[in-house]
Amino acid sequence: MSDESPIRALQSSTRMLLRDAVELAELQLQLFAADGRDTARKSAPPVLTVIAGVTIFMSALPLLLVGLAYALVELAGFPIWLAMFSSAVTGFVIGGAAVLVGLKWLRPQLEIWRRSAGELKENIAFLKGELRRTTPDDGAPDDNPPE
């Protein structure tokens, strides 16, 4: 017969589980912080490129498209409505391509969060396994809990 009462064994197991849970939570937060720093460092150039591209695109677009439309009217003899429409389509294609390139460049930088997600999944699985155990000594699941 054990020297420990069932209550003491339960308290001891609960303390050990809580200590492990707190330690895992602390390590998970450290990993999230490290991933955040890595993401911020690696993502800065593509994010700044996207912001700069969108800003320049938005500020230059009206002038560029009106100039293109007038060029089509003067040089190619387009009717004004067709020149304006052609100019707008050209602007949308170029702007959309710039945004897609920036987003494609940014996507690999966001993959680093998969490391944190994987670690979190492993930590949750560990805690679930620990919760299924009755005491640290027997390691067997408690199929018949007391009523």
Secondary structure, DSSP 8 states (H G I E B T S, - for coil): --SS-HHHHHHHHHHHHHHHHHHHHHHHHHHHHHHHHHHHHHHHHHHHHHHHHHHHHHHHHHHHHHHHHHHHHHHH---HHHHHHHHHHHHHHHHHHHHHHHHHHHHHHHTTHHHHHHHHHHHHHHHHHHHHBS-TTT--B-SS---
